Amino acid sequence: MPVLIRKRRVRAAFCSAPLLLILTTGAAFAAPPSTSPQITLPSPSVSRGFGTFVITIPIISGFTPATCISKGGSVTIQGKHFGNQSGKGVALGGHGIHVDAQILSWSDASITVRIPNDPKIQLNQWYYLGIEQANHGKWLSNINKNITICASAPLAAPKLTLPMPGTPSGPAIVLPPAGSGASAQPPPESTPAPEYGGEWPGESGYPGDSGYYGDSGGLPQPSYGSLLSSPLPPVPQVPPVAPEAEKSDIEPAEVVIIHSSPDEARQFAETARGMGLSIKRRRTLKGLGLVVSVVRLPVGMTVSDALLQLRGQLPDLWADANHRFTLQADADPKSYALRMMGWDGQGVSCNTPIRIGMIDTTVTNQHPVLQGAQITQKSFLPSGIEPAPPRHGTAVAALLVAQGEHEAMAGLVPAAQLFVAGVFRGRDDALDTSAERIAYALDWLLEQRVSTINLSLGGPRNLLVEAALHRVMQTGVVVVAAAGNGGAKGAPVYPAAQQGVIAVTAIDADARLYRNATHGDYVVFSAPGVDVWSADARGGGAYFSGTSYATPFVTAALATRITRMAPAAVIEAQKKSVIDLGTPGRDPEYGWGLIQSAGRCPSSS
């Protein structure tokens, strides 16, 4: 006879929701037929002969009304297995927001809620509704069904007109008022919102066209409680590790493995032991919803051989070398940058606090121009590892938040809060970091609720960094990265070349491309990056060159507008406001062209 078990709460990687457990003690017993999704877990106690857990989860099948819903209006969620309301809530998410809905009624097959009149919810925009833990800990249901917020009756809303900065008689850029929803369209039926936590972002070639950048409503609110147990997308095809890379481009004798839950990581550890591998260290990144395991390879096994074996036996496993990344600066480095970008100090509203993240070397915040800046730093280097000199990070930080009143040293967003993750080490004559440290830093920056992340670094494609940035961009955080200093024939530099990342190249005072800039169809914007004047960690100032130093100009330009507009609208506006360089339209050298800004935020002092 079947063993009858009462409903009870099970703590697992899924959620702490009431689950119906059906246990079988032998082949003669079978669970009753069910049409609901079933998740099969390994037996927790083989000695007791336990078999399969059948877990029933809430399933949302649709909404009534099926057309658009007004802010302040009600909608009925239809589906099954909703259970009782205890410990649960309903939230509206997507496009970088997470807003609780007011529950009006609740049954096992339908829930009626009211959409709040919240300013973060944009008109004519789509969002998903889902059932979650009341403490926002985790989604309990699927979130692949969308609603659209109705646009209000047409009004003669004022338009925001910005003159083309740097060209007094240039054409005007006309933008829709923030919140008008003019650039937001409901997603086509073929591209639903993510199910159970997220799919790979947009398929188009330009990130602003894919629609996954959401309205941050000022600071981005993650559109979920925790990403742990949210599935990763399919593993992308990546080339094998080249033999020459084993010598200097990767961490020796180790491989990084990415999972979306601790249970998966523990199960892999058992598999790894059977393959002669061992876990060197493992860390759960709650902000990213990832578990990173670093595998130690046995003596004599190369990284390329280990990856070949792992990918062959476990084709769905996210596994890669622990690649090294370097700073994208020129060792051979006048003040023109602000003028080129039209950064004249006029017309920028920075009343909303700006929070910018940065992964780099540490920063010498005792430098006179940084002493009044709001800088929070954290090192991600293990004890005993010598950190890289702070010169690169100090120069990048000063371009963003320097407090000097002289234009040549004034920061772009001096009132912003800057969160610096120090990940670079000094190793012989090299300054580098690993994919593992970058992932840890990204996790911390998400916890600091930054709206924009500056990555003046680069390296080869790496699946750990790729998965971590995918998670970051799911939350609506904009990622800006240096396009690289490999020259016209250089290989694509990551993470700049990753889908969704804003890649920045460098130009000089005459708008000529930086001689060492990497070319590629992933380049989005150009910015000053040759002989730019910034703070020198050793004292005073110096000239710096490289795509590293062009990146913060784009970071600042996007961060100031994100406080007032949705990220997708910001990127679209920036595309329209650039000064086109090179071949008309977007090209592999200059991207869309020289980014422009409406002004500079006032100093915090």
C-alpha positions as CSV (number, residue, x, y, z in Angstrom):
1,M,0.0,0.0,0.0
2,P,1.1,3.6,-0.6
3,V,2.5,5.3,2.4
4,L,0.3,8.3,3.3
5,I,2.2,11.3,4.3
6,R,0.7,14.6,5.6
7,K,1.4,17.9,3.9
8,R,4.5,19.4,5.4
9,R,7.0,22.2,4.7
10,V,10.2,21.0,2.9
11,R,13.3,23.2,2.9
12,A,14.9,22.7,-0.4
13,A,16.4,24.8,-3.2
14,F,13.0,25.4,-4.7
15,C,11.0,27.3,-2.0
16,S,9.5,26.8,1.4
17,A,6.0,26.3,0.2
18,P,3.6,23.6,1.3
19,L,4.3,20.6,-0.8
20,L,2.5,17.3,-1.2
21,L,4.9,14.4,-0.9
22,I,4.1,11.0,-2.3
23,L,6.7,8.4,-1.3
24,T,6.9,5.0,-2.7
25,T,8.6,2.1,-1.0
26,G,9.0,-0.3,-4.0
27,A,8.3,-1.0,-7.6
28,A,4.8,-2.3,-6.8
29,F,3.7,1.2,-5.6
30,A,3.1,4.1,-8.0
31,A,1.9,7.7,-7.5
32,P,-1.5,8.5,-8.9
33,P,-1.5,10.1,-12.4
34,S,-1.0,13.8,-12.3
35,T,-1.0,16.5,-15.0
36,S,0.9,19.0,-12.9
37,P,4.7,19.5,-13.4
38,Q,6.8,17.1,-11.4
39,I,10.3,17.7,-10.2
40,T,12.3,14.5,-9.5
41,L,14.9,14.7,-6.8
42,P,17.4,12.1,-5.7
43,S,16.3,10.0,-2.8
44,P,17.3,11.6,0.5
45,S,17.7,8.3,2.2
46,V,18.5,5.2,0.1
47,S,18.7,3.0,3.2
48,R,15.0,3.6,3.9
49,G,14.1,2.8,0.3
50,F,12.5,6.2,-0.4
51,G,11.8,6.8,-4.0
52,T,10.5,9.9,-5.8
53,F,9.3,13.2,-4.5
54,V,6.3,14.7,-6.5
55,I,6.2,18.4,-5.9
56,T,3.2,20.5,-6.8
57,I,3.9,24.1,-7.5
58,P,1.6,27.0,-8.3
59,I,1.0,27.4,-12.1
60,I,-0.3,30.6,-13.7
61,S,-2.1,30.0,-17.0
62,G,-3.4,33.5,-17.8
63,F,-5.1,36.7,-16.7
64,T,-8.5,38.3,-16.9
65,P,-8.9,40.8,-18.5
66,A,-6.5,39.5,-21.2
67,T,-6.2,43.1,-22.6
68,C,-4.2,45.9,-21.0
69,I,-4.8,46.8,-17.4
70,S,-4.8,50.3,-16.0
71,K,-2.8,51.4,-13.0
72,G,-5.1,51.1,-10.0
73,G,-7.2,48.5,-11.8
74,S,-7.7,44.9,-10.9
75,V,-6.7,41.7,-12.6
76,T,-7.6,38.0,-11.9
77,I,-4.8,35.5,-12.1
78,Q,-6.0,32.1,-13.3
79,G,-4.2,28.8,-12.8
80,K,-4.0,26.0,-10.3
81,H,-2.3,24.8,-7.2
82,F,-2.2,28.3,-5.6
83,G,-3.0,26.8,-2.2
84,N,-3.9,29.2,0.6
85,Q,-2.6,32.7,1.0
86,S,-0.5,32.1,4.1
87,G,3.1,33.2,3.6
88,K,2.6,34.2,0.0
89,G,2.2,37.4,-2.0
90,V,1.8,38.6,-5.6
91,A,4.2,40.9,-7.3
92,L,4.6,42.7,-10.6
93,G,8.1,42.5,-12.0
94,G,10.3,42.8,-15.1
95,H,12.1,45.8,-16.6
96,G,14.0,46.4,-13.4
97,I,11.1,46.8,-11.0
98,H,9.5,44.7,-8.3
99,V,6.2,46.1,-7.0
100,D,3.8,44.3,-4.6
101,A,0.2,44.0,-5.8
102,Q,-2.7,44.4,-3.4
103,I,-4.5,41.1,-2.9
104,L,-8.3,41.3,-3.1
105,S,-9.2,37.6,-3.1
106,W,-7.4,34.3,-3.1
107,S,-8.4,30.7,-4.0
108,D,-6.6,27.6,-5.2
109,A,-7.4,28.4,-8.9
110,S,-7.7,32.2,-9.0
111,I,-6.3,35.3,-7.3
112,T,-7.6,38.8,-7.8
113,V,-5.2,41.7,-7.2
114,R,-5.1,45.5,-7.7
115,I,-2.2,47.0,-9.7
116,P,-0.8,49.8,-7.6
117,N,-0.6,53.3,-8.9
118,D,3.2,53.3,-8.5
119,P,5.4,55.8,-10.5
120,K,7.9,53.0,-11.3
121,I,5.2,51.2,-13.3
122,Q,5.4,52.6,-16.9
123,L,2.4,53.1,-19.2
124,N,2.2,51.0,-22.3
125,Q,4.8,48.7,-20.9
126,W,4.6,44.9,-20.3
127,Y,5.4,43.2,-17.0
128,Y,4.9,39.8,-15.5
129,L,2.8,38.8,-12.4
130,G,3.9,36.0,-10.2
131,I,3.3,34.4,-6.8
132,E,6.2,34.8,-4.4
133,Q,7.1,34.3,-0.8
134,A,5.7,37.1,1.3
135,N,9.2,38.1,2.4
136,H,10.3,38.5,-1.3
137,G,12.7,35.5,-0.8
138,K,11.8,33.6,-3.9
139,W,9.3,33.3,-6.8
140,L,6.9,30.3,-6.1
141,S,5.2,30.3,-9.5
142,N,6.2,30.6,-13.2
143,I,6.6,34.2,-14.4
144,N,6.3,33.7,-18.1
145,K,2.8,35.3,-18.5
146,N,2.7,39.0,-19.2
147,I,0.3,41.9,-18.7
148,T,0.5,45.3,-20.3
149,I,-0.2,48.5,-18.5
150,C,-2.8,50.6,-20.4
151,A,-1.6,53.9,-21.8
152,S,-3.7,56.8,-20.5
153,A,-5.9,58.9,-22.8
154,P,-3.8,60.9,-25.2
155,L,-2.7,64.2,-23.7
156,A,-0.7,67.1,-25.1
157,A,2.2,66.0,-22.9
158,P,5.2,68.3,-23.2
159,K,8.3,67.0,-25.0
160,L,11.8,67.2,-23.7
161,T,14.0,68.9,-26.3
162,L,17.7,68.7,-25.9
163,P,20.1,70.7,-28.1
164,M,22.9,68.7,-29.7
165,P,25.7,69.3,-27.1
166,G,28.9,70.7,-28.5
167,T,27.1,72.0,-31.7
168,P,25.3,75.2,-30.8
169,S,23.4,75.3,-34.1
170,G,23.0,71.5,-34.4
171,P,19.7,69.6,-34.6
172,A,17.5,69.1,-31.6
173,I,16.9,65.7,-30.1
174,V,13.2,65.2,-29.1
175,L,12.6,62.6,-26.4
176,P,9.3,61.5,-25.0
177,P,8.7,62.6,-21.4
178,A,9.9,60.0,-18.8
179,G,7.1,57.6,-18.1
180,S,5.2,58.3,-21.3
181,G,5.9,54.7,-22.4
182,A,6.4,56.0,-26.0
183,S,9.4,53.8,-26.6
184,A,8.0,50.8,-24.7
185,Q,6.0,48.1,-26.6
186,P,4.5,44.9,-25.4
187,P,6.7,41.9,-26.2
188,P,5.6,39.7,-29.1
189,E,4.0,36.5,-28.2
190,S,7.2,34.6,-29.3
191,T,9.3,36.4,-26.6
192,P,7.6,35.9,-23.2
193,A,8.9,37.1,-19.9
194,P,11.3,34.6,-18.3
195,E,9.9,31.4,-16.9
196,Y,11.0,30.5,-13.4
197,G,13.5,33.3,-13.3
198,G,14.9,34.2,-16.7
199,E,16.0,33.3,-20.2
200,W,18.9,34.7,-22.2
201,P,18.3,38.4,-22.9
202,G,17.4,39.7,-26.4
203,E,18.3,38.2,-29.7
204,S,18.9,41.4,-31.6
205,G,22.3,42.8,-32.3
206,Y,21.9,45.9,-30.2
207,P,21.1,45.6,-26.5
208,G,18.8,48.6,-26.5
209,D,16.6,46.9,-29.1
210,S,16.0,43.7,-27.1
211,G,13.8,45.3,-24.5
212,Y,15.4,43.6,-21.4
213,Y,16.7,46.8,-20.0
214,G,14.0,47.9,-17.6
215,D,12.9,51.1,-16.0
216,S,14.9,51.3,-12.8
217,G,12.7,53.8,-11.2
218,G,15.8,55.6,-10.0
219,L,17.7,52.8,-8.4
220,P,17.1,49.4,-9.9
221,Q,14.9,47.1,-7.8
222,P,15.6,43.4,-8.6
223,S,12.5,41.9,-10.1
224,Y,12.7,38.8,-7.9
225,G,13.7,38.0,-4.3
226,S,16.5,35.5,-4.9
227,L,17.9,34.1,-8.2
228,L,19.1,30.9,-6.5
229,S,17.5,27.9,-8.2
230,S,16.5,30.1,-11.2
231,P,17.8,28.0,-14.2
232,L,20.7,29.1,-16.3
233,P,20.2,29.4,-20.1
234,P,21.6,26.7,-22.4
235,V,25.3,26.5,-22.4
236,P,26.8,28.5,-25.3
237,Q,29.3,27.0,-27.6
238,V,32.8,28.3,-26.8
239,P,36.2,27.3,-28.4
240,P,38.6,25.1,-26.5
241,V,41.4,26.5,-24.5
242,A,44.4,27.1,-26.8
243,P,47.6,25.4,-25.6
244,E,49.5,28.7,-25.4
245,A,46.8,30.1,-23.1
246,E,47.7,27.5,-20.5
247,K,51.0,29.3,-19.9
248,S,49.8,32.8,-19.0
249,D,46.2,33.5,-19.8
250,I,44.4,31.2,-17.3
251,E,44.8,30.2,-13.6
252,P,46.8,27.0,-13.7
253,A,45.4,23.6,-12.8
254,E,41.9,24.7,-12.1
255,V,38.5,24.9,-13.8
256,V,35.4,27.0,-12.7
257,I,32.0,25.4,-12.6
258,I,28.7,27.4,-12.4
259,H,25.4,26.1,-11.0
260,S,22.2,27.8,-10.1
261,S,21.6,26.0,-6.8
262,P,23.6,24.5,-3.9
263,D,22.0,21.1,-4.5
264,E,23.3,21.0,-8.1
265,A,26.7,22.0,-6.9
266,R,26.8,19.2,-4.3
267,Q,25.6,16.6,-6.8
268,F,28.3,17.8,-9.2
269,A,30.9,17.3,-6.5
270,E,30.0,13.6,-6.3
271,T,30.3,13.3,-10.0
272,A,33.6,15.2,-10.0
273,R,35.1,12.7,-7.5
274,G,34.2,9.9,-9.8
275,M,36.2,11.6,-12.5
276,G,39.3,12.1,-10.4
277,L,38.6,15.8,-9.7
278,S,38.2,17.6,-6.4
279,I,36.6,20.8,-5.3
280,K,39.2,23.4,-4.3
281,R,36.7,25.9,-3.1
282,R,33.0,26.7,-3.5
283,R,31.1,29.9,-2.9
284,T,27.4,30.8,-3.1
285,L,26.7,34.3,-4.7
286,K,23.3,35.1,-3.4
287,G,23.0,38.4,-5.4
288,L,23.7,36.7,-8.7
289,G,21.9,33.4,-7.8
290,L,25.0,31.4,-8.7
291,V,27.1,28.8,-7.0
292,V,30.7,28.9,-8.2
293,S,32.9,25.8,-7.7
294,V,36.6,25.9,-8.4
295,V,37.9,22.4,-9.4
296,R,41.4,21.3,-8.7
297,L,42.9,19.2,-11.5
298,P,45.1,16.2,-10.8
299,V,48.8,16.4,-11.6
300,G,49.5,16.1,-15.3
301,M,46.0,17.0,-16.5
302,T,45.7,20.2,-18.5
303,V,42.8,22.6,-18.3
304,S,41.9,22.0,-21.9
305,D,41.8,18.2,-21.4
306,A,39.7,18.6,-18.2
307,L,37.2,20.8,-20.0
308,L,37.0,18.4,-23.0
309,Q,36.2,15.6,-20.6
310,L,33.7,17.6,-18.6
311,R,31.9,19.0,-21.6
312,G,31.8,15.6,-23.2
313,Q,30.3,13.8,-20.3
314,L,28.1,16.7,-19.0
315,P,27.1,18.7,-22.0
316,D,24.7,20.9,-20.0
317,L,27.4,21.9,-17.5
318,W,28.6,25.5,-17.4
319,A,32.4,24.9,-17.1
320,D,35.3,27.0,-18.2
321,A,38.9,27.9,-17.5
322,N,39.5,30.5,-14.8
323,H,40.6,33.1,-17.4
324,R,42.7,36.1,-16.5
325,F,41.6,39.6,-17.3
326,T,43.8,42.7,-17.7
327,L,43.3,46.4,-17.4
328,Q,42.6,48.1,-20.8
329,A,45.1,51.0,-20.4
330,D,48.1,52.2,-22.5
331,A,51.4,52.4,-20.8
332,D,52.3,55.5,-22.9
333,P,49.9,58.0,-22.2
334,K,45.5,67.2,-23.0
335,S,42.1,68.3,-21.4
336,Y,39.4,68.2,-24.2
337,A,37.1,65.4,-23.1
338,L,34.3,67.4,-21.4
339,R,34.1,69.8,-24.3
340,M,33.9,67.1,-26.9
341,M,31.0,65.5,-25.0
342,G,29.1,68.8,-24.4
343,W,29.5,68.2,-20.7
344,D,29.1,71.9,-19.8
345,G,27.5,71.6,-16.3
346,Q,24.1,72.8,-17.6
347,G,20.8,71.0,-17.6
348,V,21.5,67.8,-15.6
349,S,19.3,67.0,-12.7
350,C,21.0,64.7,-10.2
351,N,18.5,65.0,-7.3
352,T,18.1,61.2,-7.4
353,P,21.2,59.6,-5.8
354,I,23.4,57.9,-8.4
355,R,25.1,54.7,-7.4
356,I,27.8,53.4,-9.7
357,G,29.8,50.2,-9.4
358,M,33.3,49.7,-10.6
359,I,35.5,46.6,-10.8
360,D,39.2,47.6,-11.0
361,T,42.3,48.1,-8.9
362,T,41.8,49.7,-5.5
363,V,41.5,53.5,-5.3
364,T,43.7,56.0,-3.5
365,N,40.9,57.9,-1.9
366,Q,43.5,60.1,0.0
367,H,44.2,61.9,-3.2
368,P,43.2,65.5,-2.8
369,V,40.5,65.4,-5.5
370,L,39.0,62.3,-4.0
371,Q,39.0,63.2,-0.3
372,G,35.4,64.5,-0.4
373,A,34.1,61.8,-2.7
374,Q,31.6,59.1,-1.6
375,I,33.7,56.0,-2.2
376,T,33.1,52.6,-0.7
377,Q,35.8,50.0,-1.4
378,K,36.1,46.2,-0.9
379,S,39.0,44.0,-1.8
380,F,38.3,40.5,-3.3
381,L,41.8,39.3,-3.1
382,P,42.7,36.5,-0.7
383,S,45.0,37.3,2.2
384,G,48.7,37.1,1.2
385,I,48.0,38.1,-2.4
386,E,49.7,41.4,-3.3
387,P,47.2,43.9,-4.7
388,A,47.9,45.8,-7.9
389,P,49.1,49.4,-7.6
390,P,46.1,51.7,-7.4
391,R,47.0,53.9,-10.3
392,H,44.5,52.6,-12.8
393,G,41.6,52.5,-10.4
394,T,42.4,55.9,-9.0
395,A,42.4,57.5,-12.5
396,V,39.1,55.9,-13.5
397,A,37.5,56.8,-10.2
398,A,38.6,60.4,-10.5
399,L,37.1,60.7,-14.0
400,L,33.8,59.8,-12.3
401,V,33.8,61.4,-8.9
402,A,36.8,63.8,-8.5
403,Q,35.8,66.8,-6.4
404,G,38.2,69.3,-7.9
405,E,36.7,72.6,-9.1
406,H,39.2,73.0,-12.0
407,E,37.6,71.6,-15.2
408,A,40.6,69.6,-16.1
409,M,40.2,67.5,-12.9
410,A,36.5,67.8,-12.1
411,G,34.7,64.4,-12.0
412,L,31.8,63.7,-14.3
413,V,29.4,62.8,-11.5
414,P,31.1,64.1,-8.3
415,A,27.9,63.7,-6.2
416,A,27.6,60.0,-7.1
417,Q,28.2,57.2,-4.7
418,L,31.0,55.0,-6.1
419,F,31.4,51.4,-5.0
420,V,34.8,50.0,-5.9
421,A,35.5,46.3,-6.0
422,G,39.3,45.8,-5.9
423,V,40.1,42.6,-7.8
424,F,43.5,43.1,-9.5
425,R,46.7,41.6,-8.2
426,G,50.4,42.4,-8.9
427,R,51.9,39.2,-10.3
428,D,55.5,39.5,-11.4
429,D,55.3,42.2,-14.1
430,A,51.6,41.6,-14.8
431,L,48.5,43.2,-13.4
432,D,45.6,40.8,-13.7
433,T,42.6,39.2,-12.0
434,S,40.6,36.0,-12.5
435,A,37.1,35.3,-13.7
436,E,36.3,34.0,-10.2
437,R,37.1,37.3,-8.6
438,I,35.1,39.3,-11.1
439,A,32.0,37.1,-10.4
440,Y,32.4,37.7,-6.6
441,A,32.7,41.5,-7.2
442,L,29.6,41.5,-9.4
443,D,27.7,39.8,-6.7
444,W,28.7,42.4,-4.1
445,L,27.9,45.3,-6.5
446,L,24.3,43.9,-6.9
447,E,24.0,43.9,-3.2
448,Q,25.0,47.6,-3.2
449,R,22.1,48.4,-5.5
450,V,24.1,50.1,-8.2
451,S,22.4,51.3,-11.4
452,T,25.5,51.2,-13.6
453,I,28.7,49.1,-13.5
454,N,32.0,50.3,-15.1
455,L,34.3,47.6,-16.3
456,S,37.6,49.1,-17.6
457,L,39.0,45.6,-18.1
458,G,39.0,42.8,-20.6
459,G,40.0,39.3,-21.5
460,P,38.8,36.2,-23.4
461,R,35.2,35.0,-23.3
462,N,34.6,33.2,-20.1
463,L,31.4,31.3,-19.1
464,L,31.5,32.3,-15.4
465,V,31.8,36.0,-16.2
466,E,29.1,35.6,-18.9
467,A,26.7,33.9,-16.5
468,A,27.3,36.4,-13.8
469,L,26.7,39.4,-16.1
470,H,23.6,37.8,-17.5
471,R,22.2,37.7,-14.0
472,V,23.3,41.4,-13.4
473,M,21.6,42.6,-16.6
474,Q,18.4,40.6,-15.7
475,T,18.0,43.1,-12.8
476,G,18.1,46.1,-15.1
477,V,21.6,47.2,-14.2
478,V,23.5,48.7,-17.1
479,V,27.0,47.3,-17.7
480,V,29.6,49.4,-19.6
481,A,32.9,47.9,-20.6
482,A,36.1,48.8,-22.4
483,A,36.2,47.5,-26.0
484,G,39.8,46.6,-25.8
485,N,43.3,47.6,-26.9
486,G,44.1,44.9,-29.4
487,G,44.2,46.9,-32.5
488,A,42.2,46.6,-35.8
489,K,42.8,42.9,-36.1
490,G,42.5,42.1,-32.4
491,A,40.2,39.4,-31.2
492,P,36.9,40.4,-29.5
493,V,37.5,41.5,-25.9
494,Y,35.1,40.3,-23.2
495,P,33.0,41.2,-21.4
496,A,32.5,44.1,-23.8
497,A,31.7,41.7,-26.6
498,Q,29.0,40.0,-24.6
499,Q,25.4,40.5,-25.7
500,G,23.8,43.4,-23.8
501,V,27.0,45.0,-22.5
502,I,27.7,48.5,-23.7
503,A,31.1,48.4,-25.3
504,V,33.2,51.6,-25.5
505,T,36.1,52.5,-27.7
506,A,38.5,55.5,-27.4
507,I,39.1,58.6,-29.6
508,D,41.5,61.5,-29.3
509,A,40.9,65.2,-29.3
510,D,40.6,65.3,-33.1
511,A,38.0,62.5,-33.0
512,R,40.4,60.0,-34.5
513,L,40.2,56.4,-33.3
514,Y,42.7,55.3,-30.7
515,R,45.6,53.6,-32.5
516,N,45.3,50.4,-30.4
517,A,41.5,50.2,-30.2
518,T,40.0,46.8,-30.9
519,H,37.6,46.9,-33.8
520,G,34.4,44.8,-33.8
521,D,30.6,44.9,-34.5
522,Y,30.1,44.8,-30.7
523,V,31.4,48.4,-30.3
524,V,28.4,50.6,-29.2
525,F,29.8,54.1,-28.4
526,S,33.0,56.2,-28.7
527,A,34.3,58.5,-26.0
528,P,37.5,60.4,-25.2
529,G,40.2,58.0,-24.2
530,V,43.5,59.3,-25.5
531,D,45.6,61.6,-23.3
532,V,42.8,62.3,-20.9
533,W,43.8,64.1,-17.7
534,S,43.0,62.5,-14.4
535,A,44.3,61.9,-10.9
536,D,47.6,60.0,-10.5
537,A,47.7,57.8,-7.4
538,R,51.3,58.9,-6.9
539,G,50.2,62.5,-6.6
540,G,48.9,65.3,-8.8
541,G,47.6,64.4,-12.2
542,A,48.7,62.7,-15.4
543,Y,47.6,61.9,-18.9
544,F,46.1,58.4,-19.5
545,S,45.3,56.6,-22.7
546,G,43.2,53.5,-23.5
547,T,39.7,52.3,-23.8
548,S,39.7,51.9,-20.0
549,Y,39.6,55.6,-19.7
550,A,36.9,56.1,-22.3
551,T,34.5,53.8,-20.5
552,P,33.8,56.0,-17.5
553,F,32.6,58.8,-19.8
554,V,29.8,56.5,-21.1
555,T,29.1,55.1,-17.7
556,A,28.5,58.6,-16.3
557,A,26.4,59.7,-19.3
558,L,24.1,56.7,-18.9
559,A,24.0,56.9,-15.1
560,T,22.8,60.5,-15.1
561,R,20.0,59.8,-17.5
562,I,18.9,56.5,-15.9
563,T,17.8,58.6,-12.8
564,R,15.1,60.1,-15.0
565,M,14.4,57.6,-17.8
566,A,14.2,53.9,-18.4
567,P,17.5,52.3,-19.3
568,A,16.2,51.2,-22.7
569,A,15.0,54.8,-23.5
570,V,18.3,56.2,-22.3
571,I,20.3,54.0,-24.7
572,E,18.0,54.8,-27.5
573,A,18.3,58.5,-26.8
574,Q,22.1,58.2,-26.7
575,K,22.1,56.5,-30.1
576,K,20.1,59.4,-31.5
577,S,22.2,62.1,-29.9
578,V,25.7,60.9,-30.8
579,I,28.0,62.7,-33.2
580,D,28.4,60.1,-36.0
581,L,32.0,59.3,-36.8
582,G,33.5,57.1,-39.5
583,T,31.1,55.3,-41.8
584,P,27.5,56.7,-41.5
585,G,25.6,54.7,-39.0
586,R,27.0,52.1,-36.7
587,D,30.4,50.7,-37.7
588,P,33.0,48.4,-36.1
589,E,35.4,51.2,-35.3
590,Y,33.3,54.0,-33.7
591,G,30.0,52.1,-32.9
592,W,27.2,54.6,-33.2
593,G,29.6,57.5,-32.6
594,L,30.8,60.0,-30.0
595,I,28.4,59.9,-27.0
596,Q,27.0,63.2,-25.9
597,S,25.7,64.4,-22.5
598,A,23.3,67.0,-21.2
599,G,25.7,68.3,-18.6
600,R,27.5,67.5,-15.4
601,C,26.1,66.8,-11.9
602,P,27.0,69.4,-9.2
603,S,29.8,68.6,-6.7
604,S,28.8,67.0,-3.4
605,S,31.0,69.5,-1.6
